[in-house]
Amino acid sequence: MDYPYPVITGDKKGSKEVRLLVDKGRFVRYQYMDPRTGDTVENGKYSLILQTPKGEEHLYIIPIKGNRALVVYPKDKAKERKVWNPAKKKAEKLF
């Protein structure tokens, strides 16, 4: 099947992939701090709560070596991305 260009991306090896919508909803992101000092914790971890029609999903974002994390979250604002919605068979905005 041919997919619209905005939903096509590439992996590190240069292979093409389609961004496929899994779920959609609202989110809350927070980080942790030491209650005694008020400083953020040294490892800089975050939590991410995704609220979807099916319920909530709790994810931890824990930085590892370099510019990587268990869940990658870019520091700069990402350009507008689209995902493929298989139910509607069309590209749509994330939010």
N, C-alpha and C positions, 0 to 999 in steps of 0.2 A: 504494500500500500504506500502511496505517496503522502508524506506528511508535510504540513506547511513549514517553511524555512524557520520561522521564529521558535519552533519547538525542537529544532535539531541542535545538538551540541556535540562536542567531541571529548573523548577521554584522553588520558595522558599519552596513549600510544597513537592517537590520531584517528581512532575508529569513531564512526558516527553513532550517536545514540539519540533516542527520542525522550524528552522529558514527559513522563507519564504521570498524570494526576492520581495520587493515592487517596488523599483526604484534604480537606480544606476547612479553615476555621479561624479562630482568634488565638492570640498567644500572650503570654506574660513571660518576661525574662528577668531574672534577678541574680545577684551575686551574693557572696557570703562575706561577713566581716566578723572580727573578733569582738565579742560583747564588752570585754574589759578595756580595750584600747580604741575601739571605733575604727581601726584600720582594716582594709580589705585583707582577706587571707592571702598568704604569699603565693599560692599556686594559681590564683586568679580564676578559679572555677566559677561557672555560672550554672543556673538551672533554667530550663525552658519548659513551660507548661503549654501544651497545645490543646486548645478547646475545640472539639469538633462535634458534629451532630451525634456521633457515636459515643462521646465521652471525652475524658481527658487523657493525655499521654504526657508523662514526665520524662524529660531528657536532661542529662547532665552534659555540660560542655566543659571538658577538662583539657587544658592546654598540655601538649607534650613538646618534644624537641622541635626547635625551629618555629616555623609559622604554621604548625599543625595542631589539631585538636581531635579528640574523639568524635566531636561533632564540629565541623568547620563552620565558622561564622566570620565572614569578611568584615574587617574593621571599617572599610570605606563603603559608601553607599553603592550598592550594586545597580547596574542598569536594569531597566524594567525587563523582567523575564516572563516568559509564558510557558505553560505546560499543556500537554495533550490530555484532553478529557475524553476517555474512551466511550463514556455514556453518550456524550453529545457529538462525538467524532469531530471535534474542532479544537483549535488552540484557544486558550483563555488565560487571562491575567491570574497571577497568584492570589491577589486580594482585590 
